[in-house]
Amino acid sequence: MSRNKDDIYIGGKPPSHTKLIRTPYIIALVAIALAAGGFFAFRYVKMAKPPQTVVVEETSELKIYYPSPPGKLGVKSVPVKNTLTDREKADAIISGLRDSKTIPETLALIDFAADTEGTLILNFTPDLALMKLDPLREIQTVYAIVNSFLANFAKARNVQLLSAGQAFSTINGTVYTYKPMEFNSQILED
């Protein structure tokens, strides 16, 4: 047997004549490197975006009292902006009372003021003193107005109702309205 120069080896083993296939390993390594590079590039682009401004409009809720059977007052919450002035808040309460059919559409708040003793002075159009209500409905209407205003103005202690700038003794003979009125919790729903 003739020996070829290539057949000479040093060490105890003859060289292996099988050729290693490295191409799939190289392709897999390149694919992993590209995937990792793409992942980090995506994260960088995502983080590099300028932050978006989120406008949070602060709101609060007004409590509006309304007549509820049997002779009680229910309460609902109406969301409003925190930036309302006292007059705008008063107008929102009147609007809520109209929406709940507590007061007629023709009744309007002419003036709104508060004195130093915590009395809210509500001057309505003459329609307030001219309303024709049965006794139960009169009680519910008067206290729906009074409770709605007192619940939404923290420093207020009582409410004085005026009709065309004048105090009046009663709407229809049931509730005495000549003097300032306090919050009535006895008429509220359980």
C-alpha positions as CSV (number, residue, x, y, z in Angstrom):
1,M,0.0,0.0,0.0
2,S,1.4,3.2,-0.9
3,R,1.3,6.1,1.4
4,N,0.6,9.5,0.3
5,K,2.2,12.5,1.8
6,D,-1.2,13.6,2.8
7,D,-1.7,10.4,4.8
8,I,1.0,11.2,7.4
9,Y,-0.4,12.4,10.7
10,I,0.9,13.3,14.0
11,G,-0.9,12.4,17.2
12,G,-2.7,9.1,17.7
13,K,-5.6,9.6,15.3
14,P,-5.8,9.7,11.6
15,P,-7.4,13.0,10.3
16,S,-11.1,12.8,9.7
17,H,-12.1,13.0,6.1
18,T,-15.6,14.3,6.8
19,K,-16.0,17.9,6.0
20,L,-18.0,19.9,8.6
21,I,-21.0,21.8,7.2
22,R,-20.9,25.2,8.8
23,T,-23.2,27.1,6.5
24,P,-26.5,26.4,8.4
25,Y,-24.9,27.5,11.7
26,I,-23.7,30.8,10.1
27,I,-27.1,31.5,8.7
28,A,-28.8,30.8,12.0
29,L,-26.3,33.1,13.8
30,V,-26.9,35.9,11.3
31,A,-30.7,35.5,11.7
32,I,-30.4,35.7,15.5
33,A,-28.2,38.8,15.3
34,L,-30.6,40.5,12.9
35,A,-33.6,39.7,15.1
36,A,-31.9,41.1,18.2
37,G,-30.8,44.2,16.2
38,G,-34.4,44.7,15.0
39,F,-35.8,44.3,18.5
40,F,-33.4,46.9,20.0
41,A,-34.0,49.3,17.1
42,F,-37.8,49.1,17.5
43,R,-37.4,49.8,21.3
44,Y,-35.2,52.8,20.5
45,V,-37.6,54.2,18.0
46,K,-40.5,53.6,20.4
47,M,-38.7,55.3,23.3
48,A,-37.4,58.2,21.1
49,K,-40.9,59.4,20.3
50,P,-41.8,62.7,22.1
51,P,-44.2,62.2,25.0
52,Q,-47.8,63.0,24.2
53,T,-49.5,65.6,26.2
54,V,-52.5,64.3,28.0
55,V,-55.1,67.0,28.9
56,V,-56.9,66.0,32.1
57,E,-60.0,68.1,32.6
58,E,-60.8,68.1,36.2
59,T,-64.5,67.7,37.0
60,S,-66.6,67.6,40.0
61,E,-70.2,66.6,40.6
62,L,-73.2,68.7,41.5
63,K,-75.9,67.1,43.6
64,I,-79.3,67.9,42.3
65,Y,-82.4,67.0,44.4
66,Y,-85.7,66.2,42.7
67,P,-89.2,65.1,43.7
68,S,-89.5,61.4,44.2
69,P,-92.5,59.3,45.3
70,P,-93.8,59.1,47.9
71,G,-93.2,62.7,49.0
72,K,-89.5,62.4,49.2
73,L,-86.5,63.9,47.4
74,G,-84.1,61.8,45.3
75,V,-80.6,62.9,44.4
76,K,-78.6,62.7,41.2
77,S,-75.1,63.7,40.4
78,V,-74.3,66.0,37.4
79,P,-70.7,66.3,36.3
80,V,-69.3,69.8,35.8
81,K,-65.9,71.5,35.3
82,N,-64.0,72.5,38.4
83,T,-63.4,75.9,36.9
84,L,-67.0,77.1,37.2
85,T,-67.7,80.4,38.9
86,D,-70.3,80.4,41.7
87,R,-72.8,82.0,39.3
88,E,-72.1,79.4,36.6
89,K,-72.5,76.7,39.3
90,A,-75.8,78.2,40.3
91,D,-77.0,78.2,36.7
92,A,-75.9,74.6,36.3
93,I,-78.0,73.7,39.4
94,I,-81.1,75.6,38.0
95,S,-80.5,73.7,34.7
96,G,-80.4,70.4,36.6
97,L,-83.7,71.3,38.4
98,R,-85.3,72.1,35.1
99,D,-84.1,68.8,33.5
100,S,-85.6,66.9,36.4
101,K,-88.9,68.8,36.0
102,T,-88.6,70.2,39.5
103,I,-89.1,73.7,38.3
104,P,-90.8,75.0,35.1
105,E,-88.8,76.1,32.1
106,T,-90.1,79.7,32.5
107,L,-88.6,80.0,36.0
108,A,-85.2,81.7,35.9
109,L,-82.6,82.8,38.5
110,I,-82.2,86.5,38.1
111,D,-79.6,87.2,40.8
112,F,-77.4,85.0,43.0
113,A,-75.5,86.3,46.0
114,A,-74.1,85.1,49.3
115,D,-73.9,87.2,52.5
116,T,-71.2,87.0,55.2
117,E,-73.4,84.8,57.5
118,G,-73.6,82.0,55.0
119,T,-77.0,82.8,53.5
120,L,-77.4,82.2,49.8
121,I,-79.8,84.8,48.3
122,L,-81.6,83.4,45.3
123,N,-83.7,86.0,43.3
124,F,-86.0,84.3,40.9
125,T,-88.4,85.6,38.3
126,P,-92.0,86.3,39.6
127,D,-93.0,82.9,38.3
128,L,-91.7,81.3,41.6
129,A,-94.4,83.0,43.8
130,L,-97.1,82.5,41.2
131,M,-96.7,78.7,40.8
132,K,-99.8,76.7,41.5
133,L,-98.7,73.5,43.3
134,D,-100.5,71.0,45.5
135,P,-99.1,70.9,49.1
136,L,-96.9,67.8,48.6
137,R,-95.4,69.1,45.4
138,E,-94.8,72.5,47.0
139,I,-92.8,71.0,49.8
140,Q,-90.8,68.9,47.3
141,T,-90.1,71.8,45.0
142,V,-89.0,74.3,47.7
143,Y,-86.7,71.8,49.4
144,A,-85.3,70.5,46.1
145,I,-84.2,74.1,45.4
146,V,-82.9,74.7,48.9
147,N,-81.1,71.3,49.3
148,S,-79.6,71.5,45.9
149,F,-78.0,74.9,46.6
150,L,-76.9,74.0,50.1
151,A,-75.3,70.7,49.1
152,N,-73.2,72.4,46.4
153,F,-72.0,75.5,48.2
154,A,-69.9,74.4,51.2
155,K,-69.9,77.7,53.1
156,A,-73.6,78.2,52.8
157,R,-75.8,77.5,55.8
158,N,-79.2,78.5,54.6
159,V,-81.1,79.9,51.5
160,Q,-83.3,82.9,51.1
161,L,-85.8,82.6,48.3
162,L,-86.9,85.9,46.6
163,S,-89.4,86.5,43.8
164,A,-88.7,89.6,41.7
165,G,-86.4,90.9,44.4
166,Q,-89.0,90.5,47.2
167,A,-89.3,88.0,50.0
168,F,-92.6,86.1,49.9
169,S,-94.3,84.2,52.7
170,T,-95.3,81.0,50.8
171,I,-95.8,79.7,47.3
172,N,-99.1,78.1,47.8
173,G,-99.7,78.2,51.5
174,T,-97.8,75.1,52.7
175,V,-94.1,76.0,53.2
176,Y,-93.1,79.2,54.9
177,T,-90.4,80.9,52.7
178,Y,-90.2,84.4,54.2
179,K,-87.1,83.6,56.3
180,P,-83.9,81.8,55.2
181,M,-84.4,78.0,55.0
182,E,-82.0,75.3,56.1
183,F,-81.2,71.9,54.6
184,N,-84.0,69.5,55.1
185,S,-82.7,65.9,55.6
186,Q,-86.0,64.5,56.8
187,I,-87.5,64.6,53.2
188,L,-84.6,62.7,51.6
189,E,-85.0,59.2,50.3
190,D,-83.6,56.4,52.5
